[in-house]
Amino acid sequence: MNYIKNILLGIWHLMQGMYITMLNFIRPKVTECYPENRGKVEPLGAMRGELVMFHNENNQHRCTACGICQMNCPNGTIQIHSKTVILEPAGEDGTPAKTKKVLDKYIYDLGSCTFCSICTISCPQNAIEWSKNFEHATFTSPKLLNQLNHDGSSLMEKQK
């Protein structure tokens, strides 16, 4: 008796699924026609599309190359390459040289990013933020490696 009950219950659940499927066939479609409607619909406010670094009109950014975003990234998406610049050479009286660490390259691997936003939250300078660009389709993965700082960019002077 239990065997027949299980068969009938299975057929009942199958019919429920078929009923829902048939309802979806006759309902009006709500899918956006993406390529045709490109640019007509604004993405939601909290959308995370792509990591970008803000630069002002003088090609200056706020990144101090501290490496906090790189350390906090759970899967190594961010690589910061910095270099040391000598501001003042060592004095003859034994005073050490004054140096400063500056950003050389800020590499962002979009292909391995999980869009967790830990990097933007942990950045003390608010140098990086999310854009709404979501079109990342490519046939080769090296195109997903982006250098966020522009060539010849420098650190933005602190506002007083």
Backbone torsions as a table, in degrees:
resi	resn	phi	psi	omega
1	MET	NA	-41.8	179.3
2	ASN	-62.9	-34.9	179.8
3	TYR	-64.1	-46.8	-179.9
4	ILE	-67.2	-38.1	178.0
5	LYS	-61.6	-42.6	178.5
6	ASN	-65.6	-37.4	177.9
7	ILE	-66.2	-46.2	179.1
8	LEU	-64.2	-38.3	177.6
9	LEU	-65.1	-39.6	177.0
10	GLY	-64.4	-41.5	177.7
11	ILE	-65.7	-39.9	178.2
12	TRP	-60.7	-45.6	178.7
13	HIS	-66.1	-36.3	176.2
14	LEU	-62.6	-42.3	178.9
15	MET	-66.3	-37.7	176.2
16	GLN	-61.5	-44.4	178.4
17	GLY	-63.7	-41.2	178.4
18	MET	-65.6	-36.1	178.0
19	TYR	-63.2	-45.8	178.9
20	ILE	-64.3	-39.2	178.2
21	THR	-63.8	-43.4	-179.9
22	MET	-66.2	-35.8	176.1
23	LEU	-62.7	-39.5	179.7
24	ASN	-68.8	-24.3	176.7
25	PHE	-70.4	-33.8	-175.0
26	ILE	-97.4	-10.8	177.6
27	ARG	-71.7	152.4	176.8
28	PRO	-68.4	146.6	-177.2
29	LYS	-78.2	140.3	178.5
30	VAL	-116.8	7.9	-178.7
31	THR	-73.6	135.4	175.4
32	GLU	-74.7	137.1	175.1
33	CYS	-82.2	92.4	-166.8
34	TYR	-60.5	-59.1	-174.1
35	PRO	-63.9	-31.9	-178.2
36	GLU	-74.2	-34.4	-176.9
37	ASN	-100.6	24.0	-177.9
38	ARG	-61.5	129.0	178.0
39	GLY	86.0	-6.1	-179.0
40	LYS	-88.5	-25.9	-178.0
41	VAL	-109.8	128.1	178.4
42	GLU	-83.9	131.0	177.5
43	PRO	-63.6	159.7	-178.8
44	LEU	-63.4	159.7	-175.3
45	GLY	-64.4	-35.8	-176.7
46	ALA	-91.4	12.3	-177.2
47	MET	-70.7	137.4	177.0
48	ARG	-109.5	108.8	-176.9
49	GLY	-101.2	-53.1	-175.2
50	GLU	-157.3	142.6	179.2
51	LEU	-78.4	131.5	179.1
52	VAL	-132.5	156.5	176.0
53	MET	-114.8	124.1	-178.6
54	PHE	-71.0	134.8	173.2
55	HIS	-126.3	140.0	177.8
56	ASN	-86.1	-173.4	-176.2
57	GLU	-68.3	-17.1	177.7
58	ASN	-94.4	14.1	-178.8
59	ASN	59.6	44.3	177.5
60	GLN	-116.1	143.5	179.5
61	HIS	-122.2	174.1	-178.0
62	ARG	-102.9	1.0	-176.2
63	CYS	-74.8	125.7	179.0
64	THR	-98.7	6.5	-179.6
65	ALA	59.9	37.7	-179.4
66	CYS	-73.0	-26.7	176.2
67	GLY	86.8	6.7	-179.0
68	ILE	-65.2	-40.8	179.7
69	CYS	-65.2	-37.9	178.5
70	GLN	-66.2	-40.9	179.8
71	MET	-68.7	-35.3	-176.6
72	ASN	-84.3	-14.0	-178.8
73	CYS	-66.1	122.7	-174.5
74	PRO	-69.0	-21.7	-177.4
75	ASN	-130.1	21.7	173.4
76	GLY	69.7	35.5	-179.6
77	THR	-72.9	-31.0	-175.0
78	ILE	-104.5	133.7	174.1
79	GLN	-127.3	123.7	179.2
80	ILE	-109.7	122.6	175.6
81	HIS	-108.5	120.2	-179.5
82	SER	-120.3	163.2	175.8
83	LYS	-134.5	157.9	-179.4
84	THR	-101.8	127.7	-180.0
85	VAL	-109.5	132.7	179.2
86	ILE	-86.0	117.4	179.0
87	LEU	-82.5	-44.7	177.5
88	GLU	-136.6	133.4	179.3
89	PRO	-69.7	165.8	179.4
90	ALA	-63.9	139.6	-179.3
91	GLY	-78.6	158.9	178.9
92	GLU	-70.5	-19.8	-180.0
93	ASP	-86.6	7.9	175.9
94	GLY	97.4	3.6	177.3
95	THR	-72.0	138.5	-177.7
96	PRO	-70.8	159.1	178.4
97	ALA	-71.5	144.5	176.5
98	LYS	-90.3	121.4	-178.7
99	THR	-122.0	163.1	178.8
100	LYS	-143.0	135.6	177.3
101	LYS	-87.3	124.7	-179.3
102	VAL	-124.4	155.4	-178.9
103	LEU	-74.8	128.5	175.6
104	ASP	-99.7	-56.1	177.7
105	LYS	-141.0	138.5	174.9
106	TYR	-117.1	101.7	-175.3
107	ILE	-98.9	129.8	179.9
108	TYR	-123.4	121.7	179.9
109	ASP	-97.7	97.9	-177.7
110	LEU	-65.2	-28.2	-177.8
111	GLY	-67.7	-25.3	-179.6
112	SER	-109.8	4.6	-179.0
113	CYS	-73.7	136.3	177.0
114	THR	-100.3	3.1	177.7
115	PHE	56.9	39.6	-178.5
116	CYS	-81.0	-18.6	177.4
117	SER	70.0	16.0	176.3
118	ILE	-66.4	-33.9	-179.3
119	CYS	-64.8	-44.7	-177.8
120	THR	-72.2	-32.8	178.9
121	ILE	-70.7	-39.6	-174.9
122	SER	-84.8	-9.3	-178.4
123	CYS	-69.9	116.7	-178.1
124	PRO	-72.9	-19.4	-177.8
125	GLN	-98.5	-4.5	-173.6
126	ASN	53.2	45.2	-176.3
127	ALA	-83.1	-24.6	-177.9
128	ILE	-119.6	149.4	179.3
129	GLU	-152.1	172.4	-178.4
130	TRP	-95.4	135.6	172.6
131	SER	-99.4	174.2	179.9
132	LYS	-99.7	12.5	178.1
133	ASN	-73.9	118.9	-176.8
134	PHE	-121.1	3.6	-179.1
135	GLU	-90.8	99.1	-175.0
136	HIS	-124.2	16.7	-177.7
137	ALA	-67.4	129.8	179.3
138	THR	-152.7	159.2	179.2
139	PHE	-92.5	-16.5	-179.3
140	THR	-126.8	138.2	-177.0
141	SER	-72.5	-25.6	177.0
142	PRO	-62.3	-20.9	177.2
143	LYS	-71.7	-12.0	178.5
144	LEU	-88.1	-3.8	174.9
145	LEU	-87.1	120.7	-177.3
146	ASN	-121.1	140.4	170.4
147	GLN	-97.1	116.1	-172.9
148	LEU	-79.2	-33.5	178.2
149	ASN	-83.4	141.0	-178.7
150	HIS	-76.2	155.8	177.5
151	ASP	-64.0	134.0	178.9
152	GLY	77.4	9.3	-179.5
153	SER	-77.8	158.9	-179.2
154	SER	-137.1	172.7	-179.3
155	LEU	-74.6	135.3	179.3
156	MET	-70.2	136.2	178.0
157	GLU	-68.2	144.0	180.0
158	LYS	-69.6	138.2	177.8
159	GLN	-79.0	135.5	-179.3
160	LYS	-95.8	NA	NA
